[in-house]
Amino acid sequence: MQQLMKQAQKMQQQLAAAQAELASAEVTGTAGGGLVSATMTGGGELTALTISPEAVDPEDIETLQDLVVAAVRDASRAANELAASTMGPVTGGLGGGLGLPGL
């Protein structure tokens, strides 16, 4: 039982370290060949949005809106991939729980 508690404590420490790593990591998603880029933390917080002047057409706001959405989605996908690769080794593929019912 004591060995199990030590393993759980070690896993908890590794999980906290992985979460801290994700919080400080940044990923960038782009759309329109780089006309719009979105930067997010590994935790999914949007931190920056860059729009190239070439993407701005007052007569076609819908395209710009679509590019922004696409860039944010691309950054979100990258953040999810980063989270999976960072947390996977810590959780051992348990999907965030401990593999026990109710957790």
Order of alpha helices (4+ residues) and beta strands (2+ residues): alpha-beta-beta-beta-alpha
